[in-house]
Amino acid sequence: MAISLDILTKDTACEVTVEWLDDYPSPGVDSIVLYNKVIMYGFTEYSEMFDYGLTQMMTANPMLINDNDFFPHKADLRTSIDSGNQAIIYAQDLYAAQQCYDRATNLRLSSQYYFNINS
């Protein structure tokens, strides 16, 4: 059974816990946790899609890369996403990951200041 939730408004580093419960508890007894799985995960789809959009703009307009600020800001975005992912994978550091994801989110939400997409 798949459950789809649309609850995130920005890239988020979080700990996800899934519990498998006993379907047939005894009367008067709450369900018993049979198994559980805890993972730390970075949900980065917002920034990943934005980064790919920048890639599409860059390939459609190769001169865009000559803009003084376009490529360094795109590299900063990519580095922020990757650094957040590494914080989770290598250190299980949700705080550091969230700081990186927040930087990427700021670049995405303030893109009019960082990327000359009208070129």
N, C-alpha and C positions, 0 to 999 in steps of 0.2 A: 504494500500500500504506500503510495507516494503522497506526501503532504506538501503543498506549495504555499508558502507564506511570502507576502510582499511587505516586509516590516522595516527594512533597512533604507535609510535615506542618504547614506554615504558609505564609503569603504569602512569596514569595521573588523577589528581583531577581536576574536572572542573565543571563549571556551564553550564547546557544545557537548551536552550530555544527553545521551539517548538511553532510555531504560526500557527493557522488555519485561512486561508484567505478566503474572499468572492470570490467565483468562478465567479461571474457575476457582476463585478463592472460597474458602469455607464461609458459611453464613455468619455474618457478624464480624468478619475479618476483612481488613483492607487487602487489596491486591499486593502480592509479594513480588519484589523485584527479582526476576530470575537471572538476568544478565544486564550489564550496563557497559557503555563505551563512552569514554571521555576523550575528546580531541581538542586541540587548539587549532584554530583555522582563521585564515585571513580572507574575508569576502571583499574582493577588489574589482568586481565587474565594472563599476562606474568608471574608475580610472583606466582600466584596461581598454574599455570601449572608446573612451576619449583619446587615449594614446593611439589606438588604431586609426581613429578619425584623423588625427594629426598626420599619421603616416600616409593616409590616402590623400590628404591635401598636399603633402610634400611631394608625392609622386605625380600628382596631377599638375602641380606647378613647381617644377624643379628650382626656379629662381627664388622660391620662398626660403630655401635653405640659406640664401645669401643675406637674408634679413639678419641684422646684427644680434637679435635676441631670440629668434625662433629656435634654432638648434640647441643652444645652451639650456633653454627652458624645457624643451622636449627631453633632453638628457636628464635634467633634474627630475622631471616627472617620472621617467623610467627608473631612475636610481631610487627615488622614494618608494615606488611600488616594490621593486626588488629587495630593497633594504628591509622593508616591513616584512616581506615574506621570509627573508633570511632570519630575522629576529625570532620568528615563530618556529621555523624549521630547526635552527641550530641551538637556540637558547630557550625556547618556549617563553619568550619575553613579550607578553601582550602589551605592556606599557610602551616599550620601544617601538613595537610594530604599529601601534595606534598613532604614535607621534609621526611616524613616516607616512602612514596613510592620511593623516590630517594635512600634512604638507602637500601630498598629491591632490587631495580634495581642494585645498586652497588654490593650487595652480589651475585645476579644472574649473572651479567656480568663478575665478577671476581671470579667465582666459583672455578677455578683451584687453587686459593690461600686459599679458605675457606673450601673446601670439598675434602676429599680424596676419590674421586669417582673411583679410580683405584684399590681399595682394593677388 
